[in-house]
Structures are given as C-alpha cells and as structure tokens.
C-alpha cells in the first residue's frame, strides 16, 4: 500500500478485518500466530 492510496478490505463477518486494521495501526502488538 503506497502513501495516499485508497484500498478496500472486504470479507465475511468474523473473518478478522477489524483485527487486521488494529494490527496495522499498532493498537495492539503481535504476540504469536501464523
């Protein structure tokens, strides 16, 4: 994603869209996962 670029994030309810955005915005840290 380049600076100033607009993107869309779509998916089913519960698929992790909000979690992904929170990780990208550093609202919480990655502790573990795949």
N, C-alpha and C positions, 0 to 999 in steps of 0.2 A: 504494500500500500504506500503510495507516494504522498508527500505532503500536499494537502489541498484536494486530494482525490476523494470522491464520494463513493461509498460502496454500500451494498445491502447485505444483510445477514438474515437468512430465512431458514426455517426448519419447524418441525413438529413441536408441540408443547412438551416441555421437559427434556428437550434434546441438548440443552446446555448453552443456548445463545447468550443469556444474561451472564452466566458463569464465565464464558469466553471473554465477553466485554469487560467484566470486572477484573479478570486476569490481565488483559491488555492495558487497562487503566491503572494497574497496580493497586486496586482496592484491597486485594489480599495476595499473599505470596504463595507460590507453588511450593508445596511441602513434599508431595510424591505423586506418582501417577505414571501413566503410559502415554 
